[in-house]
């Protein structure tokens, strides 16, 4: 998963057209995040690690 800030308002067609406003945080699977990053909707994302993944270490 990647997470970053929204650069331009958009409606997420893969999430029931949920509206994201500039400045909000957005997180998604890497392929989806990269798609939106390439279109200029989100900044370069940072990888996030879930608590579940941390317990495995």
N, C-alpha and C positions, 0 to 999 in steps of 0.2 A: 504494500500500500504506500502511496505517496500522498503528501499533504502540502498545501500551499495556499496563498491568497489569490482571490479572484481579481483579475485586472479589468475585466469588462463584464457588465451584467449579461446573464444568459439564462435560458430555460433549459434544464437538462432533459433532453429527449429520452434518455435511458432511465430516468427516475421520475416518471409521471409528470414531466415538464416542471419539476421543482425549480423555483426561481432563485438564482444566486445573484447577489448584488456585489458591486465592487467593494473590496475590503474584507468580505467574509472569507472564512476558511472553507476549503474544499478538499475532500479526500476521496480517492478512488484507487482501483487496481491500477498497476503501472501502465498497462496498455491504454486504458481509457484516459488516464491522466495525461499521458504523452500526446494523445490525440488532441485534447483540449489545449494543451500547452502549445502544440504546433499551430493551432488556429488563433493563438493570442488571447485566449480567455483566462488562463491562469499562469502564475509565475512558475519558475523552475521549482519543482517540488522536492521536498525532503522525505526520505524514507522513514516511515514510522514502524515501530515494532510493538506488537500487541503484548499485553501482559501475559497472555497464554504462551507466546513464543519465548518470553523471558524465563518462564518457569522451566522450560525444556533444557536450558543451558546448565 
